Amino acid sequence: MVTAIVLMSVNRRRINDLAQELADLEGVSECYSVGGSYDLVALIRVRRTEDLAELVTGRMAQLDGIERTETLIAFQAHSRHDLENMFSVGL
């Protein structure tokens, strides 16, 4: 399982629409509108790095209004929850 966090600067008029469009993409587990240097944050969970590349550079890049992204790839999860089992259902 590959987990990534995508930080996005977007056209502010499209924040709500983009958040929903992102949340509807397979592989995007959550999308948040946030305050600070970025406008949206997407949490991505996919099987392989190739799936991550396709999602970020393929499907997300086609969405209108995303101006800039920064993708953080998680190396290790530190949590009280068993995230791997929570998100592997049905994969």
MODELLER restraints for C-alpha pairs under 7 A, 6 or more apart:
rsr = mdl.restraints
at = mdl.atoms
rsr.add(forms.Gaussian(group=physical.xy_distance, feature=features.Distance(at['CA:1:A'], at['CA:45:A']), mean=6.68, stdev=0.5))
rsr.add(forms.Gaussian(group=physical.xy_distance, feature=features.Distance(at['CA:1:A'], at['CA:46:A']), mean=5.78, stdev=0.5))
rsr.add(forms.Gaussian(group=physical.xy_distance, feature=features.Distance(at['CA:1:A'], at['CA:47:A']), mean=4.56, stdev=0.5))
rsr.add(forms.Gaussian(group=physical.xy_distance, feature=features.Distance(at['CA:1:A'], at['CA:48:A']), mean=6.52, stdev=0.5))
rsr.add(forms.Gaussian(group=physical.xy_distance, feature=features.Distance(at['CA:2:A'], at['CA:45:A']), mean=5.64, stdev=0.5))
rsr.add(forms.Gaussian(group=physical.xy_distance, feature=features.Distance(at['CA:2:A'], at['CA:46:A']), mean=5.26, stdev=0.5))
rsr.add(forms.Gaussian(group=physical.xy_distance, feature=features.Distance(at['CA:2:A'], at['CA:47:A']), mean=5.75, stdev=0.5))
rsr.add(forms.Gaussian(group=physical.xy_distance, feature=features.Distance(at['CA:2:A'], at['CA:48:A']), mean=6.00, stdev=0.5))
rsr.add(forms.Gaussian(group=physical.xy_distance, feature=features.Distance(at['CA:2:A'], at['CA:49:A']), mean=6.49, stdev=0.5))
rsr.add(forms.Gaussian(group=physical.xy_distance, feature=features.Distance(at['CA:3:A'], at['CA:44:A']), mean=5.54, stdev=0.5))
rsr.add(forms.Gaussian(group=physical.xy_distance, feature=features.Distance(at['CA:3:A'], at['CA:45:A']), mean=4.59, stdev=0.5))
rsr.add(forms.Gaussian(group=physical.xy_distance, feature=features.Distance(at['CA:3:A'], at['CA:46:A']), mean=6.63, stdev=0.5))
rsr.add(forms.Gaussian(group=physical.xy_distance, feature=features.Distance(at['CA:3:A'], at['CA:73:A']), mean=6.18, stdev=0.5))
rsr.add(forms.Gaussian(group=physical.xy_distance, feature=features.Distance(at['CA:3:A'], at['CA:74:A']), mean=5.47, stdev=0.5))
rsr.add(forms.Gaussian(group=physical.xy_distance, feature=features.Distance(at['CA:4:A'], at['CA:43:A']), mean=6.03, stdev=0.5))
rsr.add(forms.Gaussian(group=physical.xy_distance, feature=features.Distance(at['CA:4:A'], at['CA:44:A']), mean=5.06, stdev=0.5))
rsr.add(forms.Gaussian(group=physical.xy_distance, feature=features.Distance(at['CA:4:A'], at['CA:45:A']), mean=6.61, stdev=0.5))
rsr.add(forms.Gaussian(group=physical.xy_distance, feature=features.Distance(at['CA:4:A'], at['CA:71:A']), mean=6.71, stdev=0.5))
rsr.add(forms.Gaussian(group=physical.xy_distance, feature=features.Distance(at['CA:4:A'], at['CA:72:A']), mean=5.45, stdev=0.5))
rsr.add(forms.Gaussian(group=physical.xy_distance, feature=features.Distance(at['CA:4:A'], at['CA:73:A']), mean=4.34, stdev=0.5))
rsr.add(forms.Gaussian(group=physical.xy_distance, feature=features.Distance(at['CA:4:A'], at['CA:74:A']), mean=5.57, stdev=0.5))
rsr.add(forms.Gaussian(group=physical.xy_distance, feature=features.Distance(at['CA:5:A'], at['CA:41:A']), mean=6.83, stdev=0.5))
rsr.add(forms.Gaussian(group=physical.xy_distance, feature=features.Distance(at['CA:5:A'], at['CA:42:A']), mean=5.78, stdev=0.5))
rsr.add(forms.Gaussian(group=physical.xy_distance, feature=features.Distance(at['CA:5:A'], at['CA:43:A']), mean=4.81, stdev=0.5))
rsr.add(forms.Gaussian(group=physical.xy_distance, feature=features.Distance(at['CA:5:A'], at['CA:44:A']), mean=6.16, stdev=0.5))
rsr.add(forms.Gaussian(group=physical.xy_distance, feature=features.Distance(at['CA:5:A'], at['CA:71:A']), mean=5.79, stdev=0.5))
rsr.add(forms.Gaussian(group=physical.xy_distance, feature=features.Distance(at['CA:5:A'], at['CA:72:A']), mean=5.04, stdev=0.5))
rsr.add(forms.Gaussian(group=physical.xy_distance, feature=features.Distance(at['CA:5:A'], at['CA:73:A']), mean=6.46, stdev=0.5))
rsr.add(forms.Gaussian(group=physical.xy_distance, feature=features.Distance(at['CA:6:A'], at['CA:41:A']), mean=5.59, stdev=0.5))
rsr.add(forms.Gaussian(group=physical.xy_distance, feature=features.Distance(at['CA:6:A'], at['CA:42:A']), mean=5.11, stdev=0.5))
rsr.add(forms.Gaussian(group=physical.xy_distance, feature=features.Distance(at['CA:6:A'], at['CA:43:A']), mean=6.54, stdev=0.5))
rsr.add(forms.Gaussian(group=physical.xy_distance, feature=features.Distance(at['CA:6:A'], at['CA:69:A']), mean=6.53, stdev=0.5))
rsr.add(forms.Gaussian(group=physical.xy_distance, feature=features.Distance(at['CA:6:A'], at['CA:70:A']), mean=5.71, stdev=0.5))
rsr.add(forms.Gaussian(group=physical.xy_distance, feature=features.Distance(at['CA:6:A'], at['CA:71:A']), mean=4.42, stdev=0.5))
rsr.add(forms.Gaussian(group=physical.xy_distance, feature=features.Distance(at['CA:6:A'], at['CA:72:A']), mean=6.23, stdev=0.5))
rsr.add(forms.Gaussian(group=physical.xy_distance, feature=features.Distance(at['CA:7:A'], at['CA:38:A']), mean=6.25, stdev=0.5))
rsr.add(forms.Gaussian(group=physical.xy_distance, feature=features.Distance(at['CA:7:A'], at['CA:40:A']), mean=6.14, stdev=0.5))
rsr.add(forms.Gaussian(group=physical.xy_distance, feature=features.Distance(at['CA:7:A'], at['CA:41:A']), mean=4.72, stdev=0.5))
rsr.add(forms.Gaussian(group=physical.xy_distance, feature=features.Distance(at['CA:7:A'], at['CA:42:A']), mean=6.73, stdev=0.5))
rsr.add(forms.Gaussian(group=physical.xy_distance, feature=features.Distance(at['CA:7:A'], at['CA:69:A']), mean=5.49, stdev=0.5))
rsr.add(forms.Gaussian(group=physical.xy_distance, feature=features.Distance(at['CA:7:A'], at['CA:70:A']), mean=5.10, stdev=0.5))
rsr.add(forms.Gaussian(group=physical.xy_distance, feature=features.Distance(at['CA:7:A'], at['CA:71:A']), mean=6.29, stdev=0.5))
rsr.add(forms.Gaussian(group=physical.xy_distance, feature=features.Distance(at['CA:8:A'], at['CA:38:A']), mean=5.52, stdev=0.5))
rsr.add(forms.Gaussian(group=physical.xy_distance, feature=features.Distance(at['CA:8:A'], at['CA:39:A']), mean=5.90, stdev=0.5))
rsr.add(forms.Gaussian(group=physical.xy_distance, feature=features.Distance(at['CA:8:A'], at['CA:40:A']), mean=5.14, stdev=0.5))
rsr.add(forms.Gaussian(group=physical.xy_distance, feature=features.Distance(at['CA:8:A'], at['CA:41:A']), mean=6.13, stdev=0.5))
rsr.add(forms.Gaussian(group=physical.xy_distance, feature=features.Distance(at['CA:8:A'], at['CA:66:A']), mean=6.84, stdev=0.5))
rsr.add(forms.Gaussian(group=physical.xy_distance, feature=features.Distance(at['CA:8:A'], at['CA:68:A']), mean=5.71, stdev=0.5))
rsr.add(forms.Gaussian(group=physical.xy_distance, feature=features.Distance(at['CA:8:A'], at['CA:69:A']), mean=4.46, stdev=0.5))
rsr.add(forms.Gaussian(group=physical.xy_distance, feature=features.Distance(at['CA:8:A'], at['CA:70:A']), mean=6.56, stdev=0.5))
rsr.add(forms.Gaussian(group=physical.xy_distance, feature=features.Distance(at['CA:9:A'], at['CA:38:A']), mean=5.01, stdev=0.5))
rsr.add(forms.Gaussian(group=physical.xy_distance, feature=features.Distance(at['CA:9:A'], at['CA:39:A']), mean=5.21, stdev=0.5))
rsr.add(forms.Gaussian(group=physical.xy_distance, feature=features.Distance(at['CA:9:A'], at['CA:40:A']), mean=6.74, stdev=0.5))
rsr.add(forms.Gaussian(group=physical.xy_distance, feature=features.Distance(at['CA:9:A'], at['CA:66:A']), mean=6.36, stdev=0.5))
rsr.add(forms.Gaussian(group=physical.xy_distance, feature=features.Distance(at['CA:9:A'], at['CA:67:A']), mean=5.59, stdev=0.5))
rsr.add(forms.Gaussian(group=physical.xy_distance, feature=features.Distance(at['CA:9:A'], at['CA:68:A']), mean=5.13, stdev=0.5))
rsr.add(forms.Gaussian(group=physical.xy_distance, feature=features.Distance(at['CA:9:A'], at['CA:69:A']), mean=6.38, stdev=0.5))
rsr.add(forms.Gaussian(group=physical.xy_distance, feature=features.Distance(at['CA:10:A'], at['CA:39:A']), mean=6.21, stdev=0.5))
rsr.add(forms.Gaussian(group=physical.xy_distance, feature=features.Distance(at['CA:10:A'], at['CA:65:A']), mean=5.48, stdev=0.5))
rsr.add(forms.Gaussian(group=physical.xy_distance, feature=features.Distance(at['CA:10:A'], at['CA:66:A']), mean=4.43, stdev=0.5))
rsr.add(forms.Gaussian(group=physical.xy_distance, feature=features.Distance(at['CA:10:A'], at['CA:67:A']), mean=5.02, stdev=0.5))
rsr.add(forms.Gaussian(group=physical.xy_distance, feature=features.Distance(at['CA:10:A'], at['CA:68:A']), mean=6.88, stdev=0.5))
rsr.add(forms.Gaussian(group=physical.xy_distance, feature=features.Distance(at['CA:11:A'], at['CA:65:A']), mean=5.00, stdev=0.5))
rsr.add(forms.Gaussian(group=physical.xy_distance, feature=features.Distance(at['CA:11:A'], at['CA:66:A']), mean=6.48, stdev=0.5))
rsr.add(forms.Gaussian(group=physical.xy_distance, feature=features.Distance(at['CA:11:A'], at['CA:67:A']), mean=6.78, stdev=0.5))
rsr.add(forms.Gaussian(group=physical.xy_distance, feature=features.Distance(at['CA:14:A'], at['CA:65:A']), mean=6.22, stdev=0.5))
rsr.add(forms.Gaussian(group=physical.xy_distance, feature=features.Distance(at['CA:19:A'], at['CA:31:A']), mean=5.96, stdev=0.5))
rsr.add(forms.Gaussian(group=physical.xy_distance, feature=features.Distance(at['CA:19:A'], at['CA:32:A']), mean=6.97, stdev=0.5))
rsr.add(forms.Gaussian(group=physical.xy_distance, feature=features.Distance(at['CA:22:A'], at['CA:28:A']), mean=6.70, stdev=0.5))
rsr.add(forms.Gaussian(group=physical.xy_distance, feature=features.Distance(at['CA:22:A'], at['CA:31:A']), mean=6.78, stdev=0.5))
rsr.add(forms.Gaussian(group=physical.xy_distance, feature=features.Distance(at['CA:23:A'], at['CA:29:A']), mean=6.80, stdev=0.5))
rsr.add(forms.Gaussian(group=physical.xy_distance, feature=features.Distance(at['CA:23:A'], at['CA:30:A']), mean=5.96, stdev=0.5))
rsr.add(forms.Gaussian(group=physical.xy_distance, feature=features.Distance(at['CA:23:A'], at['CA:31:A']), mean=5.69, stdev=0.5))
rsr.add(forms.Gaussian(group=physical.xy_distance, feature=features.Distance(at['CA:27:A'], at['CA:44:A']), mean=5.55, stdev=0.5))
rsr.add(forms.Gaussian(group=physical.xy_distance, feature=features.Distance(at['CA:27:A'], at['CA:45:A']), mean=5.43, stdev=0.5))
rsr.add(forms.Gaussian(group=physical.xy_distance, feature=features.Distance(at['CA:27:A'], at['CA:46:A']), mean=5.46, stdev=0.5))
rsr.add(forms.Gaussian(group=physical.xy_distance, feature=features.Distance(at['CA:28:A'], at['CA:42:A']), mean=6.54, stdev=0.5))
rsr.add(forms.Gaussian(group=physical.xy_distance, feature=features.Distance(at['CA:28:A'], at['CA:43:A']), mean=5.84, stdev=0.5))
rsr.add(forms.Gaussian(group=physical.xy_distance, feature=features.Distance(at['CA:28:A'], at['CA:44:A']), mean=4.49, stdev=0.5))
rsr.add(forms.Gaussian(group=physical.xy_distance, feature=features.Distance(at['CA:28:A'], at['CA:45:A']), mean=6.44, stdev=0.5))
rsr.add(forms.Gaussian(group=physical.xy_distance, feature=features.Distance(at['CA:29:A'], at['CA:43:A']), mean=5.66, stdev=0.5))
rsr.add(forms.Gaussian(group=physical.xy_distance, feature=features.Distance(at['CA:29:A'], at['CA:44:A']), mean=5.61, stdev=0.5))
rsr.add(forms.Gaussian(group=physical.xy_distance, feature=features.Distance(at['CA:29:A'], at['CA:45:A']), mean=6.44, stdev=0.5))
rsr.add(forms.Gaussian(group=physical.xy_distance, feature=features.Distance(at['CA:30:A'], at['CA:42:A']), mean=5.75, stdev=0.5))
rsr.add(forms.Gaussian(group=physical.xy_distance, feature=features.Distance(at['CA:30:A'], at['CA:43:A']), mean=5.20, stdev=0.5))
rsr.add(forms.Gaussian(group=physical.xy_distance, feature=features.Distance(at['CA:31:A'], at['CA:40:A']), mean=6.92, stdev=0.5))
rsr.add(forms.Gaussian(group=physical.xy_distance, feature=features.Distance(at['CA:31:A'], at['CA:41:A']), mean=5.63, stdev=0.5))
rsr.add(forms.Gaussian(group=physical.xy_distance, feature=features.Distance(at['CA:31:A'], at['CA:42:A']), mean=4.30, stdev=0.5))
rsr.add(forms.Gaussian(group=physical.xy_distance, feature=features.Distance(at['CA:31:A'], at['CA:43:A']), mean=6.28, stdev=0.5))
rsr.add(forms.Gaussian(group=physical.xy_distance, feature=features.Distance(at['CA:32:A'], at['CA:40:A']), mean=5.54, stdev=0.5))
rsr.add(forms.Gaussian(group=physical.xy_distance, feature=features.Distance(at['CA:32:A'], at['CA:41:A']), mean=5.16, stdev=0.5))
rsr.add(forms.Gaussian(group=physical.xy_distance, feature=features.Distance(at['CA:32:A'], at['CA:42:A']), mean=6.40, stdev=0.5))
rsr.add(forms.Gaussian(group=physical.xy_distance, feature=features.Distance(at['CA:33:A'], at['CA:39:A']), mean=5.72, stdev=0.5))
rsr.add(forms.Gaussian(group=physical.xy_distance, feature=features.Distance(at['CA:33:A'], at['CA:40:A']), mean=4.48, stdev=0.5))
rsr.add(forms.Gaussian(group=physical.xy_distance, feature=features.Distance(at['CA:33:A'], at['CA:41:A']), mean=6.46, stdev=0.5))
rsr.add(forms.Gaussian(group=physical.xy_distance, feature=features.Distance(at['CA:34:A'], at['CA:40:A']), mean=5.68, stdev=0.5))
rsr.add(forms.Gaussian(group=physical.xy_distance, feature=features.Distance(at['CA:46:A'], at['CA:52:A']), mean=6.35, stdev=0.5))
